[in-house]
Amino acid sequence: MGFLAPALLAGLLAIAVPIALHLRHRDKDRPFKFPSLMFLEQLPIRTAQRRRVTDWPLLLLRVLALVLLALAFARPVFNAKAVAADGDKSRAVVVLLDRSASMGHKDVWPAAIDSARAAIASLGPKDRVGVVFFDDASEVAQRMTEDKGAATAVLAAAKPMARGTRFAPALRTARQMLLDAPYAAAEIVVVSDLQRSGTAGIAGIDLPTGVTLRAINVGALSRSNSAVRAVEAKRVTETTESGARSMLAVKARVVSRELTAPRIVQATLVVNGRDANTQTVTLPTGESTITFTPVLAPETDVTGTVRLASDALETDDSFRFVVPRDDAVKVALVVPDDTRADETLFMERALGIGRAPEIAITRVRGATIDAATLRTSNVVVLWDVLPSQSSRAALDAYMTGGGGVTVVAGRRLAGVASGTAAPGASGSTGASTSATSAAPERGAFLPAKFTGLADRLADRGGTLTGVRFEHPLFAPFRDAQDALVSARFFRYPRMDVTSDADILARFDDGLPAMVEKRVGGGRLLLLAASLDGTSSDFPLQPAYLPFLRQMVMHTSGRDATPLWRTTADNWLVSETVTDPVVRSPTDELLRPGKDSLARAVPLADAGHYALFSGTATGEARQTVAVNAPPGESDLTPVDPKELLLGVGTTEASATADAAPPTPDALERRQNAWRILLLIVALALVGETFMATRGWRAVARRYPSASSDRSQT
Amino acid sequence: MASAPAGFLDPALLARISDLALLARTVVDGFMHGQHRSLRKGSSLDFAEHRSYQPGDDLRRIDWRVYGRTDRFYIKEYEADTNASVVFALDASGSMDFGSGAVTKFDYGRFLVASLAWLTQHQGDRVGMATFTGELADVVPPSVRHLQLLLFTLGRAKPGGKSRLVEAVDQVGRLTMRTGIVVLVTDCYEEPEAFGRSIDALRMFGHDVIVFHIVDPGERDLPGDLPATYEDAESGTLLPLRPGVLRDKYKALLAAHHEALQARVSGAGADYVRVDTDKPLDAALHAYLDSRLARTRVR
C-alpha cells in the first residue's frame, strides 16, 4: 500500500489534540463547586490522579476518527500486493559492476568478473538480468533480458577505467531498469571493492519496495598501495659558464597506505616522452616527497610524467602533468613621452611581485606599437595614451585574435593639461587641451568619450560603488568587497560610455569607473580609476596588488593553468583555436563542437590530451594532463551494511504491469479513501451519540456517594 | 417549650414558598403555636433602684419622698421595656450558594432571617438587616417599620463573591449607634481566632451577638467516591481529588474547626448555634428566643 499524498499523513499529529483534551478534561470540564477548599487544600493529594484519561472509549473513538481522516486525505493506493500476488512475473536482477580505477588492482578485477558471472549464472531460466558498468557515471551494458549468455558476454568487454567511484548514479540506473520492466522480486547486485569515497550522494536514493540490494565486496585483502598524489613543477633558470638555461624542477608528493614495511622503489621523471631522471627512493607509510634533479626544459609545452615502479594498483603509479611553454605573462606598457618615472612606478612594482605566472613588463614609449611587440605580448596597457593611427589596425587585429588591451585613462586623455606638461607630447595621440575636439577621434578606438576631469579633492576623493563583483575582474574581492571600495580617487576623467560596452564599476558620483568591451576573441578594458599615486590612494590600499594582477590575467584571457586535471572533468578549449581537434590518450580524435557539446571536451581517460588546429599534426596548440581522481588510491572499503543504510525503500509507482493500468483499475486502487471517509463519518456519528447520551450528557453537579455512571 | 409542627418548618417545604413574608408568618405562627408565654406581660415601667444624685441628672427624676426622709438627693430609676434593635447580618458570599439538598445555605439563611425578623417585629423590636460578602451589600437600617422592606430586600439578595467575614462583622457593628442584638447568619469560613476577635469588637460596642453557623450536609460529610475536580465557589480554584480517600481526614479537620469556633464565640460572650440545612428551622428559632428572652431588658 502506498499513498498518493503522503505529506498529508502529517495530519496524524492531530490525535494529540483529543488526547490532551481528555487529559485536561477533569480540570476544565464540569468541576464540582464546593463552598470552600479551605480544608481540602490542607490535605495531601496524590497528584498522579490529576492527569488520567477517564473516558477511554470516547477518546479512542475520537482518535480513530482523526487517524482515519488523515489516512483518507493521504489517498492510499493499493498495488504492491497485487503485483506480488502475480505469480507469472519473473525475478529481476541488475548486476552493477564497478570499473573505477581502483578496480584495476591486480587481485580485484578477476574476482569482480568472476563474481558478476556467478551472480548471473545463479539465476533461473525465466529470471531477467541486466548489467550496468559504473565508475563515476553509469553505463547500461545489457538491458533486462532472459538471455544469460548475452549478459555474461558483455562482461568480457568491461575493463577498469581511470575514473572515480560513485554508487549513486549506478543505483539510480538500476532502479529505473527495474521500474521499466515487470518483476515479482528484484535484486540489485553490486560487485565492487566498495570504496568509501564512492558513497557520496547515496542517501537520497529510494528503491522500490521488494527490491533488495546485495553488495559483493571483491576488494583486495591487502590494501597496501603507493600513489603519486600531486606534482609541483616549475621552470628555473640555471646559470652556467655557457650562459643561462631554462631548467624544469619537479617535486612529486607520494602517499603510501598500509605498507607493512617501507617500500624501496624507483621513481622516474619522464619529460616529453623520454626518461629524464630516475631515482631510487624509500617510501614510508604516509606522505613523502620525491625531489628530482632539475632537467633541461624545452621552450615549448612540457608534458611530463612521474612514474613509480608498479605495485598491485598500477593506475595511480603514474602521474601526468603539463608545464606551459612559458608561464610568464608579457605586458607591454605603453606610456606617453612626457610620463614621469614615478607615475607608473607603483604599477610596475606591483606587477613584478607576482609569481605563477610571473608577469614581465616591457615599457614602450610613445604611442606607436610595432607588430613585434604585439606578437610577444599577452596584454597591452596604454597608460593615459591612445595608440597612433598606424598602430590601431594592428591593435584591432591583436584584440580580435584574443589579445587584451587595458587603457588607463588620466588627465591626458581627459583633455586637461596638468601644469606645464604637454599632454601626448608626441602629438600622435591626438590629445589636446580641448576635450570636445579630441572626443570624436578617441571614440573610434575607445568605448567612451571623455568630457573633462572630475576633481574630488574637495570632498576627500570619490570611492567605487556599483561594482559588479560577479565579474571575473573582481573575483579576488568577492569575499572582501570593502577592500576595493575603500580606495579614494581624487581626479578622474568623466566618460560617456557607448552602448556596446559594459560598465563594471562606477564612482560614487555615478560616473563610470571601469568599462569593458569585447573585441573579437579579446577584450578592451578602460579604467577611469587612476592607478598612480597622485590621483588616488589606490596604490596604498591592500586591494591594489591583487586587482592589478587580476586585471592583467583577465585582460590577457589567461587563467592560471592547472598542471593537471582529473578524469570526468570537461576541458573547454580556447575559442581562439580555429577548427580545433583534440587527440586523446587513446589516440582517438575529437572535434569539439561536433563530437562534443560546444567546445567542451570530456576527459574520460588518464593521459595527455593535445589540442591542434585543423589536423592533429605538428606542434600541439595546447596540452592537458589528466589523472585518475586521487580518492581512487584509498582502498578503504565501506561496510556493506553501511551501504545499505543509505538506501531507502519506497512504494513503486511504476510497477510490474507491463501494460498501463486502465482508468477503472486505477480508480479501484485508490478507492480506499472513500471507505475511510465513510468510516470516519460513522465514527463521528457514534462519537456524537456517545457524548450526548447516558452519564456523559448529565452535568455532574454533585458527586453522590452512590454515583454510578450506569445509573445516571 | 413545645416543639413546632415539623411540617411547617421543613426547609424542603419552605423552599416552595416564594413570598418571604408568607414564609416567615407560616414559620412563626407554626412555631409559636402552643407557646403560652407573652413577652409583653408585666413589662411596663417598674421601679428598679435608687442611686445618688450626680450633677447633671434631670431634676425631675429626684425622688422627693426619699429626700424628705433622708435629706439626701436620690434619683429613682426604673426597669423599662425598651424596643431593642435587632440587626440581622446574612452572609451572601459565594460559599453560601451551595446546597446538596433542597435548599442552599443562602436560602436557608434567608428563611431563618425572615422568620426571626417576623418574630422580632411582632415582639415590638426594631429590625434591620445587612447582607455582606467582602463588605456590606444591602443594608436595611433598624426600624419598627422596616419589616416589609427587610423582606423585600432579602428576597432580592443574590449570593456571590468572596467573603471577608471579619471586616463585614466590623461594619455590621457600626450600623447602629444603639446597642442591640446582632444576629450573624454565616457559614463561618474564617479562622476561629480572627472571627472571635470581631465578635469581641461587637461585644465591646455593647451588642448581644448570636451566631448562626449554617452547615450543609454535603460540605459536612464530603460524600462520593469517584475522582472529581472540586472548584472553590469563591476563588474558582480547581482541585482534583478523590473524596473517598480524604473523607475521614476532612471530617476531622471540619469538626475541629467547628469546635474551635464554638469555643471562641462562646468565649467572647456570644451565642453560637450550628444549624444544618437538612434540619427544620425550629432549633434555630428556639435558640434565638432563648437568647432574646435572656437579653430583652436593657437599661
Boltz contact constraints between the chains, C-beta under 6 A:
constraints:
  - contact:
      token1: [A, 26]
      token2: [B, 229]
      max_distance: 6.0
  - contact:
      token1: [A, 26]
      token2: [B, 240]
      max_distance: 6.0
  - contact:
      token1: [A, 27]
      token2: [B, 229]
      max_distance: 6.0
  - contact:
      token1: [A, 27]
      token2: [B, 238]
      max_distance: 6.0
  - contact:
      token1: [A, 31]
      token2: [B, 229]
      max_distance: 6.0
  - contact:
      token1: [A, 31]
      token2: [B, 231]
      max_distance: 6.0
  - contact:
      token1: [A, 31]
      token2: [B, 238]
      max_distance: 6.0
  - contact:
      token1: [A, 32]
      token2: [B, 228]
      max_distance: 6.0
  - contact:
      token1: [A, 32]
      token2: [B, 230]
      max_distance: 6.0
  - contact:
      token1: [A, 33]
      token2: [B, 231]
      max_distance: 6.0
  - contact:
      token1: [A, 33]
      token2: [B, 233]
      max_distance: 6.0
  - contact:
      token1: [A, 34]
      token2: [B, 230]
      max_distance: 6.0
  - contact:
      token1: [A, 35]
      token2: [B, 95]
      max_distance: 6.0
  - contact:
      token1: [A, 35]
      token2: [B, 98]
      max_distance: 6.0
  - contact:
      token1: [A, 35]
      token2: [B, 219]
      max_distance: 6.0
  - contact:
      token1: [A, 35]
      token2: [B, 233]
      max_distance: 6.0
  - contact:
      token1: [A, 36]
      token2: [B, 95]
      max_distance: 6.0
  - contact:
      token1: [A, 36]
      token2: [B, 189]
      max_distance: 6.0
  - contact:
      token1: [A, 37]
      token2: [B, 232]
      max_distance: 6.0
  - contact:
      token1: [A, 37]
      token2: [B, 237]
      max_distance: 6.0
  - contact:
      token1: [A, 37]
      token2: [B, 239]
      max_distance: 6.0
  - contact:
      token1: [A, 38]
      token2: [B, 189]
      max_distance: 6.0
  - contact:
      token1: [A, 39]
      token2: [B, 250]
      max_distance: 6.0
  - contact:
      token1: [A, 39]
      token2: [B, 253]
      max_distance: 6.0
  - contact:
      token1: [A, 39]
      token2: [B, 254]
      max_distance: 6.0
  - contact:
      token1: [A, 40]
      token2: [B, 239]
      max_distance: 6.0
  - contact:
      token1: [A, 43]
      token2: [B, 246]
      max_distance: 6.0
  - contact:
      token1: [A, 43]
      token2: [B, 249]
      max_distance: 6.0
  - contact:
      token1: [A, 45]
      token2: [B, 241]
      max_distance: 6.0
  - contact:
      token1: [A, 49]
      token2: [B, 227]
      max_distance: 6.0
  - contact:
      token1: [A, 50]
      token2: [B, 240]
      max_distance: 6.0
  - contact:
      token1: [A, 702]
      token2: [B, 100]
      max_distance: 6.0
  - contact:
      token1: [A, 703]
      token2: [B, 224]
      max_distance: 6.0
  - contact:
      token1: [A, 703]
      token2: [B, 226]
      max_distance: 6.0
  - contact:
      token1: [A, 703]
      token2: [B, 228]
      max_distance: 6.0
  - contact:
      token1: [A, 704]
      token2: [B, 224]
      max_distance: 6.0
  - contact:
      token1: [A, 705]
      token2: [B, 223]
      max_distance: 6.0
  - contact:
      token1: [A, 705]
      token2: [B, 224]
      max_distance: 6.0
  - contact:
      token1: [A, 707]
      token2: [B, 226]
      max_distance: 6.0
